Amino acid sequence: MAKHSKYEREQRLAETERVKEVESAWVKSLTPAAAAAFTASVQAARERPPAERAPDMAPGTAPRPPRPGHEPKPPKDAPRSRRDS
């Protein structure tokens, strides 16, 4: 847990209060039907389960195949030393 200064904590509280004020003013500016629809959509989004994790892939594997003509080059053979011949 990170420690924050008293000033930072006060700033966060002030920011949170200001956001709540702006949000409540915005909701009051909506028509009752629009406010109800917005509230219902927010509730549905909160009830939705989290998205499934992407499948585990090998490190460095791109999530999409390369475009045609842009495939990676095959690795070169190991250079032979002069002593091998």
PDB file of N, CA, C and O in Angstrom, chain B, residues numbered from 101:
ATOM      1  N   MET B 101       0.844  -1.174   0.000  1.00  0.00           N
ATOM      2  CA  MET B 101       0.000   0.000   0.000  1.00  0.00           C
ATOM      3  C   MET B 101       0.891   1.239   0.000  1.00  0.00           C
ATOM      4  O   MET B 101       1.808   1.360   0.813  1.00  0.00           O
ATOM      5  N   ALA B 102       0.616   2.132  -0.900  1.00  0.00           N
ATOM      6  CA  ALA B 102       1.436   3.332  -1.010  1.00  0.00           C
ATOM      7  C   ALA B 102       0.984   4.378   0.000  1.00  0.00           C
ATOM      8  O   ALA B 102      -0.204   4.510   0.296  1.00  0.00           O
ATOM      9  N   LYS B 103       1.940   5.102   0.510  1.00  0.00           N
ATOM     10  CA  LYS B 103       1.617   6.199   1.414  1.00  0.00           C
ATOM     11  C   LYS B 103       1.515   7.473   0.583  1.00  0.00           C
ATOM     12  O   LYS B 103       2.336   7.718  -0.301  1.00  0.00           O
ATOM     13  N   HIS B 104       0.516   8.265   0.874  1.00  0.00           N
ATOM     14  CA  HIS B 104       0.351   9.533   0.202  1.00  0.00           C
ATOM     15  C   HIS B 104       0.317  10.631   1.253  1.00  0.00           C
ATOM     16  O   HIS B 104      -0.102  10.415   2.390  1.00  0.00           O
ATOM     17  N   SER B 105       0.762  11.799   0.854  1.00  0.00           N
ATOM     18  CA  SER B 105       0.779  12.913   1.792  1.00  0.00           C
ATOM     19  C   SER B 105      -0.646  13.362   2.100  1.00  0.00           C
ATOM     20  O   SER B 105      -1.592  13.043   1.380  1.00  0.00           O
ATOM     21  N   LYS B 106      -0.765  14.101   3.175  1.00  0.00           N
ATOM     22  CA  LYS B 106      -2.072  14.613   3.581  1.00  0.00           C
ATOM     23  C   LYS B 106      -2.646  15.484   2.457  1.00  0.00           C
ATOM     24  O   LYS B 106      -3.841  15.423   2.166  1.00  0.00           O
ATOM     25  N   TYR B 107      -1.798  16.282   1.839  1.00  0.00           N
ATOM     26  CA  TYR B 107      -2.233  17.146   0.731  1.00  0.00           C
ATOM     27  C   TYR B 107      -2.798  16.320  -0.418  1.00  0.00           C
ATOM     28  O   TYR B 107      -3.840  16.664  -0.976  1.00  0.00           O
ATOM     29  N   GLU B 108      -2.114  15.228  -0.775  1.00  0.00           N
ATOM     30  CA  GLU B 108      -2.599  14.376  -1.870  1.00  0.00           C
ATOM     31  C   GLU B 108      -3.957  13.760  -1.529  1.00  0.00           C
ATOM     32  O   GLU B 108      -4.854  13.716  -2.371  1.00  0.00           O
ATOM     33  N   ARG B 109      -4.102  13.288  -0.295  1.00  0.00           N
ATOM     34  CA  ARG B 109      -5.382  12.710   0.115  1.00  0.00           C
ATOM     35  C   ARG B 109      -6.496  13.742   0.053  1.00  0.00           C
ATOM     36  O   ARG B 109      -7.597  13.445  -0.409  1.00  0.00           O
ATOM     37  N   GLU B 110      -6.210  14.964   0.520  1.00  0.00           N
ATOM     38  CA  GLU B 110      -7.214  16.032   0.466  1.00  0.00           C
ATOM     39  C   GLU B 110      -7.566  16.370  -0.981  1.00  0.00           C
ATOM     40  O   GLU B 110      -8.731  16.616  -1.292  1.00  0.00           O
ATOM     41  N   GLN B 111      -6.582  16.382  -1.856  1.00  0.00           N
ATOM     42  CA  GLN B 111      -6.822  16.667  -3.270  1.00  0.00           C
ATOM     43  C   GLN B 111      -7.713  15.587  -3.881  1.00  0.00           C
ATOM     44  O   GLN B 111      -8.638  15.896  -4.632  1.00  0.00           O
ATOM     45  N   ARG B 112      -7.442  14.340  -3.564  1.00  0.00           N
ATOM     46  CA  ARG B 112      -8.263  13.238  -4.086  1.00  0.00           C
ATOM     47  C   ARG B 112      -9.700  13.351  -3.597  1.00  0.00           C
ATOM     48  O   ARG B 112     -10.635  13.160  -4.374  1.00  0.00           O
ATOM     49  N   LEU B 113      -9.884  13.659  -2.318  1.00  0.00           N
ATOM     50  CA  LEU B 113     -11.235  13.812  -1.776  1.00  0.00           C
ATOM     51  C   LEU B 113     -11.962  14.967  -2.463  1.00  0.00           C
ATOM     52  O   LEU B 113     -13.131  14.841  -2.826  1.00  0.00           O
ATOM     53  N   ALA B 114     -11.268  16.093  -2.640  1.00  0.00           N
ATOM     54  CA  ALA B 114     -11.881  17.247  -3.294  1.00  0.00           C
ATOM     55  C   ALA B 114     -12.252  16.907  -4.735  1.00  0.00           C
ATOM     56  O   ALA B 114     -13.316  17.293  -5.218  1.00  0.00           O
ATOM     57  N   GLU B 115     -11.366  16.184  -5.415  1.00  0.00           N
ATOM     58  CA  GLU B 115     -11.631  15.794  -6.804  1.00  0.00           C
ATOM     59  C   GLU B 115     -12.836  14.853  -6.879  1.00  0.00           C
ATOM     60  O   GLU B 115     -13.686  14.998  -7.757  1.00  0.00           O
ATOM     61  N   THR B 116     -12.906  13.902  -5.968  1.00  0.00           N
ATOM     62  CA  THR B 116     -14.026  12.963  -5.944  1.00  0.00           C
ATOM     63  C   THR B 116     -15.343  13.695  -5.694  1.00  0.00           C
ATOM     64  O   THR B 116     -16.349  13.409  -6.345  1.00  0.00           O
ATOM     65  N   GLU B 117     -15.336  14.626  -4.764  1.00  0.00           N
ATOM     66  CA  GLU B 117     -16.549  15.398  -4.479  1.00  0.00           C
ATOM     67  C   GLU B 117     -16.963  16.211  -5.698  1.00  0.00           C
ATOM     68  O   GLU B 117     -18.150  16.285  -6.018  1.00  0.00           O
ATOM     69  N   ARG B 118     -16.002  16.819  -6.379  1.00  0.00           N
ATOM     70  CA  ARG B 118     -16.303  17.630  -7.558  1.00  0.00           C
ATOM     71  C   ARG B 118     -16.886  16.762  -8.675  1.00  0.00           C
ATOM     72  O   ARG B 118     -17.825  17.175  -9.356  1.00  0.00           O
ATOM     73  N   VAL B 119     -16.337  15.573  -8.864  1.00  0.00           N
ATOM     74  CA  VAL B 119     -16.852  14.665  -9.888  1.00  0.00           C
ATOM     75  C   VAL B 119     -18.296  14.282  -9.566  1.00  0.00           C
ATOM     76  O   VAL B 119     -19.142  14.236 -10.459  1.00  0.00           O
ATOM     77  N   LYS B 120     -18.574  14.010  -8.308  1.00  0.00           N
ATOM     78  CA  LYS B 120     -19.950  13.668  -7.907  1.00  0.00           C
ATOM     79  C   LYS B 120     -20.903  14.838  -8.153  1.00  0.00           C
ATOM     80  O   LYS B 120     -22.040  14.632  -8.579  1.00  0.00           O
ATOM     81  N   GLU B 121     -20.447  16.060  -7.887  1.00  0.00           N
ATOM     82  CA  GLU B 121     -21.281  17.235  -8.141  1.00  0.00           C
ATOM     83  C   GLU B 121     -21.587  17.371  -9.630  1.00  0.00           C
ATOM     84  O   GLU B 121     -22.732  17.607 -10.017  1.00  0.00           O
ATOM     85  N   VAL B 122     -20.564  17.220 -10.454  1.00  0.00           N
ATOM     86  CA  VAL B 122     -20.749  17.345 -11.898  1.00  0.00           C
ATOM     87  C   VAL B 122     -21.664  16.244 -12.413  1.00  0.00           C
ATOM     88  O   VAL B 122     -22.539  16.492 -13.243  1.00  0.00           O
ATOM     89  N   GLU B 123     -21.461  15.033 -11.922  1.00  0.00           N
ATOM     90  CA  GLU B 123     -22.288  13.909 -12.357  1.00  0.00           C
ATOM     91  C   GLU B 123     -23.751  14.120 -11.966  1.00  0.00           C
ATOM     92  O   GLU B 123     -24.650  13.878 -12.772  1.00  0.00           O
ATOM     93  N   SER B 124     -23.991  14.571 -10.734  1.00  0.00           N
ATOM     94  CA  SER B 124     -25.379  14.779 -10.311  1.00  0.00           C
ATOM     95  C   SER B 124     -26.023  15.907 -11.111  1.00  0.00           C
ATOM     96  O   SER B 124     -27.202  15.819 -11.454  1.00  0.00           O
ATOM     97  N   ALA B 125     -25.273  16.965 -11.415  1.00  0.00           N
ATOM     98  CA  ALA B 125     -25.822  18.052 -12.229  1.00  0.00           C
ATOM     99  C   ALA B 125     -26.145  17.554 -13.631  1.00  0.00           C
ATOM    100  O   ALA B 125     -27.155  17.946 -14.216  1.00  0.00           O
ATOM    101  N   TRP B 126     -25.292  16.692 -14.168  1.00  0.00           N
ATOM    102  CA  TRP B 126     -25.535  16.160 -15.507  1.00  0.00           C
ATOM    103  C   TRP B 126     -26.783  15.287 -15.531  1.00  0.00           C
ATOM    104  O   TRP B 126     -27.594  15.387 -16.452  1.00  0.00           O
ATOM    105  N   VAL B 127     -26.943  14.424 -14.515  1.00  0.00           N
ATOM    106  CA  VAL B 127     -28.102  13.544 -14.462  1.00  0.00           C
ATOM    107  C   VAL B 127     -29.377  14.372 -14.310  1.00  0.00           C
ATOM    108  O   VAL B 127     -30.408  14.030 -14.889  1.00  0.00           O
ATOM    109  N   LYS B 128     -29.317  15.458 -13.536  1.00  0.00           N
ATOM    110  CA  LYS B 128     -30.489  16.320 -13.365  1.00  0.00           C
ATOM    111  C   LYS B 128     -30.856  17.021 -14.673  1.00  0.00           C
ATOM    112  O   LYS B 128     -32.021  17.354 -14.889  1.00  0.00           O
ATOM    113  N   SER B 129     -29.873  17.246 -15.544  1.00  0.00           N
ATOM    114  CA  SER B 129     -30.158  17.930 -16.802  1.00  0.00           C
ATOM    115  C   SER B 129     -30.821  17.006 -17.820  1.00  0.00           C
ATOM    116  O   SER B 129     -31.367  17.482 -18.816  1.00  0.00           O
ATOM    117  N   LEU B 130     -30.783  15.698 -17.588  1.00  0.00           N
ATOM    118  CA  LEU B 130     -31.404  14.747 -18.507  1.00  0.00           C
ATOM    119  C   LEU B 130     -32.910  14.685 -18.272  1.00  0.00           C
ATOM    120  O   LEU B 130     -33.419  15.047 -17.211  1.00  0.00           O
ATOM    121  N   THR B 131     -33.592  14.215 -19.296  1.00  0.00           N
ATOM    122  CA  THR B 131     -35.023  13.961 -19.114  1.00  0.00           C
ATOM    123  C   THR B 131     -35.177  12.744 -18.213  1.00  0.00           C
ATOM    124  O   THR B 131     -34.265  11.920 -18.152  1.00  0.00           O
ATOM    125  N   PRO B 132     -36.280  12.603 -17.522  1.00  0.00           N
ATOM    126  CA  PRO B 132     -36.452  11.439 -16.634  1.00  0.00           C
ATOM    127  C   PRO B 132     -36.321  10.106 -17.368  1.00  0.00           C
ATOM    128  O   PRO B 132     -35.776   9.151 -16.815  1.00  0.00           O
ATOM    129  N   ALA B 133     -36.810  10.030 -18.598  1.00  0.00           N
ATOM    130  CA  ALA B 133     -36.709   8.770 -19.348  1.00  0.00           C
ATOM    131  C   ALA B 133     -35.255   8.465 -19.690  1.00  0.00           C
ATOM    132  O   ALA B 133     -34.814   7.320 -19.586  1.00  0.00           O
ATOM    133  N   ALA B 134     -34.511   9.495 -20.100  1.00  0.00           N
ATOM    134  CA  ALA B 134     -33.098   9.294 -20.446  1.00  0.00           C
ATOM    135  C   ALA B 134     -32.287   8.934 -19.208  1.00  0.00           C
ATOM    136  O   ALA B 134     -31.395   8.088 -19.270  1.00  0.00           O
ATOM    137  N   ALA B 135     -32.596   9.578 -18.077  1.00  0.00           N
ATOM    138  CA  ALA B 135     -31.890   9.265 -16.834  1.00  0.00           C
ATOM    139  C   ALA B 135     -32.161   7.829 -16.408  1.00  0.00           C
ATOM    140  O   ALA B 135     -31.253   7.134 -15.951  1.00  0.00           O
ATOM    141  N   ALA B 136     -33.410   7.379 -16.555  1.00  0.00           N
ATOM    142  CA  ALA B 136     -33.741   6.001 -16.187  1.00  0.00           C
ATOM    143  C   ALA B 136     -33.043   5.010 -17.105  1.00  0.00           C
ATOM    144  O   ALA B 136     -32.552   3.977 -16.649  1.00  0.00           O
ATOM    145  N   ALA B 137     -32.998   5.320 -18.406  1.00  0.00           N
ATOM    146  CA  ALA B 137     -32.312   4.436 -19.360  1.00  0.00           C
ATOM    147  C   ALA B 137     -30.823   4.371 -19.050  1.00  0.00           C
ATOM    148  O   ALA B 137     -30.219   3.300 -19.100  1.00  0.00           O
ATOM    149  N   PHE B 138     -30.230   5.530 -18.726  1.00  0.00           N
ATOM    150  CA  PHE B 138     -28.798   5.557 -18.397  1.00  0.00           C
ATOM    151  C   PHE B 138     -28.522   4.740 -17.142  1.00  0.00           C
ATOM    152  O   PHE B 138     -27.574   3.955 -17.107  1.00  0.00           O
ATOM    153  N   THR B 139     -29.337   4.919 -16.123  1.00  0.00           N
ATOM    154  CA  THR B 139     -29.164   4.173 -14.871  1.00  0.00           C
ATOM    155  C   THR B 139     -29.296   2.670 -15.114  1.00  0.00           C
ATOM    156  O   THR B 139     -28.536   1.878 -14.558  1.00  0.00           O
ATOM    157  N   ALA B 140     -30.265   2.282 -15.948  1.00  0.00           N
ATOM    158  CA  ALA B 140     -30.439   0.859 -16.257  1.00  0.00           C
ATOM    159  C   ALA B 140     -29.242   0.307 -17.011  1.00  0.00           C
ATOM    160  O   ALA B 140     -28.814  -0.817 -16.747  1.00  0.00           O
ATOM    161  N   SER B 141     -28.690   1.079 -17.951  1.00  0.00           N
ATOM    162  CA  SER B 141     -27.536   0.588 -18.713  1.00  0.00           C
ATOM    163  C   SER B 141     -26.301   0.471 -17.823  1.00  0.00           C
ATOM    164  O   SER B 141     -25.504  -0.453 -17.983  1.00  0.00           O
ATOM    165  N   VAL B 142     -26.143   1.405 -16.887  1.00  0.00           N
ATOM    166  CA  VAL B 142     -25.011   1.327 -15.951  1.00  0.00           C
ATOM    167  C   VAL B 142     -25.150   0.103 -15.060  1.00  0.00           C
ATOM    168  O   VAL B 142     -24.175  -0.607 -14.816  1.00  0.00           O
ATOM    169  N   GLN B 143     -26.360  -0.144 -14.576  1.00  0.00           N
ATOM    170  CA  GLN B 143     -26.580  -1.302 -13.704  1.00  0.00           C
ATOM    171  C   GLN B 143     -26.320  -2.601 -14.473  1.00  0.00           C
ATOM    172  O   GLN B 143     -25.722  -3.531 -13.932  1.00  0.00           O
ATOM    173  N   ALA B 144     -26.765  -2.668 -15.727  1.00  0.00           N
ATOM    174  CA  ALA B 144     -26.528  -3.874 -16.531  1.00  0.00           C
ATOM    175  C   ALA B 144     -25.044  -4.089 -16.759  1.00  0.00           C
ATOM    176  O   ALA B 144     -24.565  -5.222 -16.728  1.00  0.00           O
ATOM    177  N   ALA B 145     -24.317  -3.006 -16.987  1.00  0.00           N
ATOM    178  CA  ALA B 145     -22.868  -3.131 -17.212  1.00  0.00           C
ATOM    179  C   ALA B 145     -22.162  -3.606 -15.945  1.00  0.00           C
ATOM    180  O   ALA B 145     -21.215  -4.388 -16.022  1.00  0.00           O
ATOM    181  N   ARG B 146     -22.608  -3.147 -14.796  1.00  0.00           N
ATOM    182  CA  ARG B 146     -21.974  -3.558 -13.536  1.00  0.00           C
ATOM    183  C   ARG B 146     -22.279  -5.009 -13.199  1.00  0.00           C
ATOM    184  O   ARG B 146     -21.464  -5.684 -12.570  1.00  0.00           O
ATOM    185  N   GLU B 147     -23.451  -5.499 -13.614  1.00  0.00           N
ATOM    186  CA  GLU B 147     -23.823  -6.888 -13.324  1.00  0.00           C
ATOM    187  C   GLU B 147     -23.162  -7.872 -14.275  1.00  0.00           C
ATOM    188  O   GLU B 147     -23.079  -9.063 -13.976  1.00  0.00           O
ATOM    189  N   ARG B 148     -22.692  -7.389 -15.412  1.00  0.00           N
ATOM    190  CA  ARG B 148     -22.072  -8.258 -16.412  1.00  0.00           C
ATOM    191  C   ARG B 148     -20.767  -8.833 -15.860  1.00  0.00           C
ATOM    192  O   ARG B 148     -20.000  -8.110 -15.223  1.00  0.00           O
ATOM    193  N   PRO B 149     -20.502 -10.121 -16.095  1.00  0.00           N
ATOM    194  CA  PRO B 149     -19.248 -10.702 -15.591  1.00  0.00           C
ATOM    195  C   PRO B 149     -18.051 -10.139 -16.352  1.00  0.00           C
ATOM    196  O   PRO B 149     -18.203  -9.642 -17.467  1.00  0.00           O
ATOM    197  N   PRO B 150     -16.877 -10.214 -15.761  1.00  0.00           N
ATOM    198  CA  PRO B 150     -15.695  -9.701 -16.462  1.00  0.00           C
ATOM    199  C   PRO B 150     -15.422 -10.509 -17.729  1.00  0.00           C
ATOM    200  O   PRO B 150     -15.802 -11.675 -17.834  1.00  0.00           O
ATOM    201  N   ALA B 151     -14.765  -9.874 -18.675  1.00  0.00           N
ATOM    202  CA  ALA B 151     -14.450 -10.532 -19.947  1.00  0.00           C
ATOM    203  C   ALA B 151     -13.482 -11.683 -19.709  1.00  0.00           C
ATOM    204  O   ALA B 151     -12.673 -11.643 -18.782  1.00  0.00           O
ATOM    205  N   GLU B 152     -13.571 -12.707 -20.552  1.00  0.00           N
ATOM    206  CA  GLU B 152     -12.682 -13.856 -20.408  1.00  0.00           C
ATOM    207  C   GLU B 152     -11.257 -13.462 -20.789  1.00  0.00           C
ATOM    208  O   GLU B 152     -11.039 -12.592 -21.633  1.00  0.00           O
ATOM    209  N   ARG B 153     -10.300 -14.118 -20.152  1.00  0.00           N
ATOM    210  CA  ARG B 153      -8.900 -13.864 -20.472  1.00  0.00           C
ATOM    211  C   ARG B 153      -8.595 -14.367 -21.866  1.00  0.00           C
ATOM    212  O   ARG B 153      -9.182 -15.341 -22.337  1.00  0.00           O
ATOM    213  N   ALA B 154      -7.670 -13.689 -22.516  1.00  0.00           N
ATOM    214  CA  ALA B 154      -7.216 -14.138 -23.823  1.00  0.00           C
ATOM    215  C   ALA B 154      -6.457 -15.448 -23.645  1.00  0.00           C
ATOM    216  O   ALA B 154      -5.862 -15.668 -22.590  1.00  0.00           O
ATOM    217  N   PRO B 155      -6.462 -16.315 -24.642  1.00  0.00           N
ATOM    218  CA  PRO B 155      -5.743 -17.585 -24.492  1.00  0.00           C
ATOM    219  C   PRO B 155      -4.247 -17.348 -24.328  1.00  0.00           C
ATOM    220  O   PRO B 155      -3.671 -16.424 -24.902  1.00  0.00           O
ATOM    221  N   ASP B 156      -3.640 -18.215 -23.527  1.00  0.00           N
ATOM    222  CA  ASP B 156      -2.196 -18.117 -23.336  1.00  0.00           C
ATOM    223  C   ASP B 156      -1.497 -18.448 -24.646  1.00  0.00           C
ATOM    224  O   ASP B 156      -1.804 -19.448 -25.294  1.00  0.00           O
ATOM    225  N   MET B 157      -0.565 -17.604 -25.019  1.00  0.00           N
ATOM    226  CA  MET B 157       0.174 -17.815 -26.260  1.00  0.00           C
ATOM    227  C   MET B 157       1.663 -17.785 -25.937  1.00  0.00           C
ATOM    228  O   MET B 157       2.083 -17.238 -24.918  1.00  0.00           O
ATOM    229  N   ALA B 158       2.430 -18.369 -26.802  1.00  0.00           N
ATOM    230  CA  ALA B 158       3.871 -18.390 -26.601  1.00  0.00           C
ATOM    231  C   ALA B 158       4.403 -16.957 -26.584  1.00  0.00           C
ATOM    232  O   ALA B 158       3.852 -16.088 -27.259  1.00  0.00           O
ATOM    233  N   PRO B 159       5.471 -16.702 -25.819  1.00  0.00           N
ATOM    234  CA  PRO B 159       6.029 -15.357 -25.783  1.00  0.00           C
ATOM    235  C   PRO B 159       6.446 -14.907 -27.181  1.00  0.00           C
ATOM    236  O   PRO B 159       7.046 -15.667 -27.940  1.00  0.00           O
ATOM    237  N   GLY B 160       6.121 -13.677 -27.500  1.00  0.00           N
ATOM    238  CA  GLY B 160       6.501 -13.126 -28.799  1.00  0.00           C
ATOM    239  C   GLY B 160       5.558 -13.484 -29.921  1.00  0.00           C
ATOM    240  O   GLY B 160       5.769 -13.066 -31.060  1.00  0.00           O
ATOM    241  N   THR B 161       4.517 -14.251 -29.627  1.00  0.00           N
ATOM    242  CA  THR B 161       3.571 -14.632 -30.665  1.00  0.00           C
ATOM    243  C   THR B 161       2.620 -13.462 -30.897  1.00  0.00           C
ATOM    244  O   THR B 161       2.007 -12.954 -29.958  1.00  0.00           O
ATOM    245  N   ALA B 162       2.502 -13.046 -32.136  1.00  0.00           N
ATOM    246  CA  ALA B 162       1.593 -11.961 -32.456  1.00  0.00           C
ATOM    247  C   ALA B 162       0.159 -12.470 -32.355  1.00  0.00           C
ATOM    248  O   ALA B 162      -0.102 -13.624 -32.696  1.00  0.00           O
ATOM    249  N   PRO B 163      -0.768 -11.650 -31.900  1.00  0.00           N
ATOM    250  CA  PRO B 163      -2.146 -12.116 -31.780  1.00  0.00           C
ATOM    251  C   PRO B 163      -2.824 -12.327 -33.124  1.00  0.00           C
ATOM    252  O   PRO B 163      -3.829 -13.034 -33.203  1.00  0.00           O
ATOM    253  N   ARG B 164      -2.295 -11.729 -34.177  1.00  0.00           N
ATOM    254  CA  ARG B 164      -2.875 -11.890 -35.510  1.00  0.00           C
ATOM    255  C   ARG B 164      -1.809 -12.431 -36.444  1.00  0.00           C
ATOM    256  O   ARG B 164      -0.625 -12.153 -36.255  1.00  0.00           O
ATOM    257  N   PRO B 165      -2.205 -13.196 -37.447  1.00  0.00           N
ATOM    258  CA  PRO B 165      -1.199 -13.682 -38.390  1.00  0.00           C
ATOM    259  C   PRO B 165      -0.653 -12.530 -39.225  1.00  0.00           C
ATOM    260  O   PRO B 165      -1.333 -11.518 -39.392  1.00  0.00           O
ATOM    261  N   PRO B 166       0.555 -12.664 -39.750  1.00  0.00           N
ATOM    262  CA  PRO B 166       1.116 -11.573 -40.559  1.00  0.00           C
ATOM    263  C   PRO B 166       0.348 -11.415 -41.864  1.00  0.00           C
ATOM    264  O   PRO B 166      -0.278 -12.359 -42.346  1.00  0.00           O
ATOM    265  N   ARG B 167       0.402 -10.229 -42.424  1.00  0.00           N
ATOM    266  CA  ARG B 167      -0.254  -9.970 -43.708  1.00  0.00           C
ATOM    267  C   ARG B 167       0.452 -10.774 -44.790  1.00  0.00           C
ATOM    268  O   ARG B 167       1.634 -11.086 -44.653  1.00  0.00           O
ATOM    269  N   PRO B 168      -0.245 -11.109 -45.849  1.00  0.00           N
ATOM    270  CA  PRO B 168       0.402 -11.848 -46.941  1.00  0.00           C
ATOM    271  C   PRO B 168       1.580 -11.059 -47.499  1.00  0.00           C
ATOM    272  O   PRO B 168       1.480  -9.859 -47.751  1.00  0.00           O
ATOM    273  N   GLY B 169       2.677 -11.746 -47.682  1.00  0.00           N
ATOM    274  CA  GLY B 169       3.885 -11.098 -48.185  1.00  0.00           C
ATOM    275  C   GLY B 169       4.747 -10.507 -47.089  1.00  0.00           C
ATOM    276  O   GLY B 169       5.830  -9.995 -47.374  1.00  0.00           O
ATOM    277  N   HIS B 170       4.298 -10.560 -45.836  1.00  0.00           N
ATOM    278  CA  HIS B 170       5.056 -10.002 -44.722  1.00  0.00           C
ATOM    279  C   HIS B 170       5.392 -11.080 -43.691  1.00  0.00           C
ATOM    280  O   HIS B 170       5.599 -10.778 -42.516  1.00  0.00           O
ATOM    281  N   GLU B 171       5.444 -12.316 -44.127  1.00  0.00           N
ATOM    282  CA  GLU B 171       5.753 -13.399 -43.207  1.00  0.00           C
ATOM    283  C   GLU B 171       7.201 -13.252 -42.730  1.00  0.00           C
ATOM    284  O   GLU B 171       8.045 -12.734 -43.461  1.00  0.00           O
ATOM    285  N   PRO B 172       7.488 -13.702 -41.519  1.00  0.00           N
ATOM    286  CA  PRO B 172       8.869 -13.615 -41.043  1.00  0.00           C
ATOM    287  C   PRO B 172       9.782 -14.532 -41.848  1.00  0.00           C
ATOM    288  O   PRO B 172       9.370 -15.600 -42.300  1.00  0.00           O
ATOM    289  N   LYS B 173      11.021 -14.100 -42.017  1.00  0.00           N
ATOM    290  CA  LYS B 173      11.991 -14.907 -42.754  1.00  0.00           C
ATOM    291  C   LYS B 173      12.368 -16.129 -41.920  1.00  0.00           C
ATOM    292  O   LYS B 173      12.430 -16.051 -40.693  1.00  0.00           O
ATOM    293  N   PRO B 174      12.617 -17.255 -42.584  1.00  0.00           N
ATOM    294  CA  PRO B 174      13.057 -18.427 -41.818  1.00  0.00           C
ATOM    295  C   PRO B 174      14.468 -18.185 -41.285  1.00  0.00           C
ATOM    296  O   PRO B 174      15.247 -17.458 -41.901  1.00  0.00           O
ATOM    297  N   PRO B 175      14.798 -18.783 -40.155  1.00  0.00           N
ATOM    298  CA  PRO B 175      16.141 -18.569 -39.604  1.00  0.00           C
ATOM    299  C   PRO B 175      17.206 -19.155 -40.528  1.00  0.00           C
ATOM    300  O   PRO B 175      17.008 -20.201 -41.147  1.00  0.00           O
ATOM    301  N   LYS B 176      18.330 -18.461 -40.604  1.00  0.00           N
ATOM    302  CA  LYS B 176      19.434 -18.932 -41.446  1.00  0.00           C
ATOM    303  C   LYS B 176      20.116 -20.115 -40.758  1.00  0.00           C
ATOM    304  O   LYS B 176      20.086 -20.246 -39.534  1.00  0.00           O
ATOM    305  N   ASP B 177      20.725 -20.965 -41.568  1.00  0.00           N
ATOM    306  CA  ASP B 177      21.487 -22.072 -40.994  1.00  0.00           C
ATOM    307  C   ASP B 177      22.698 -21.505 -40.272  1.00  0.00           C
ATOM    308  O   ASP B 177      23.200 -20.434 -40.615  1.00  0.00           O
ATOM    309  N   ALA B 178      23.159 -22.238 -39.266  1.00  0.00           N
ATOM    310  CA  ALA B 178      24.323 -21.784 -38.519  1.00  0.00           C
ATOM    311  C   ALA B 178      25.537 -21.764 -39.458  1.00  0.00           C
ATOM    312  O   ALA B 178      25.753 -22.712 -40.213  1.00  0.00           O
ATOM    313  N   PRO B 179      26.315 -20.700 -39.410  1.00  0.00           N
ATOM    314  CA  PRO B 179      27.489 -20.651 -40.299  1.00  0.00           C
ATOM    315  C   PRO B 179      28.481 -21.752 -39.920  1.00  0.00           C
ATOM    316  O   PRO B 179      28.743 -22.002 -38.744  1.00  0.00           O
ATOM    317  N   ARG B 180      29.022 -22.399 -40.953  1.00  0.00           N
ATOM    318  CA  ARG B 180      29.976 -23.468 -40.686  1.00  0.00           C
ATOM    319  C   ARG B 180      31.353 -22.859 -40.493  1.00  0.00           C
ATOM    320  O   ARG B 180      31.732 -21.901 -41.167  1.00  0.00           O
ATOM    321  N   SER B 181      32.070 -23.420 -39.582  1.00  0.00           N
ATOM    322  CA  SER B 181      33.425 -22.912 -39.342  1.00  0.00           C
ATOM    323  C   SER B 181      34.388 -23.509 -40.373  1.00  0.00           C
ATOM    324  O   SER B 181      34.056 -24.497 -41.029  1.00  0.00           O
ATOM    325  N   ARG B 182      35.536 -22.937 -40.515  1.00  0.00           N
ATOM    326  CA  ARG B 182      36.528 -23.387 -41.496  1.00  0.00           C
ATOM    327  C   ARG B 182      37.095 -24.758 -41.104  1.00  0.00           C
ATOM    328  O   ARG B 182      37.554 -25.517 -41.958  1.00  0.00           O
ATOM    329  N   ARG B 183      37.055 -25.053 -39.845  1.00  0.00           N
ATOM    330  CA  ARG B 183      37.638 -26.329 -39.388  1.00  0.00           C
ATOM    331  C   ARG B 183      36.782 -27.513 -39.813  1.00  0.00           C
ATOM    332  O   ARG B 183      37.281 -28.633 -39.918  1.00  0.00           O
ATOM    333  N   ASP B 184      35.479 -27.271 -40.062  1.00  0.00           N
ATOM    334  CA  ASP B 184      34.588 -28.381 -40.406  1.00  0.00           C
ATOM    335  C   ASP B 184      34.913 -28.985 -41.762  1.00  0.00           C
ATOM    336  O   ASP B 184      34.627 -30.164 -41.972  1.00  0.00           O
ATOM    337  N   SER B 185      35.493 -28.241 -42.691  1.00  0.00           N
ATOM    338  CA  SER B 185      35.701 -28.770 -44.029  1.00  0.00           C
ATOM    339  C   SER B 185      36.948 -29.595 -44.177  1.00  0.00           C
ATOM    340  O   SER B 185      37.231 -30.096 -45.265  1.00  0.00           O
TER     341      SER B 185
END
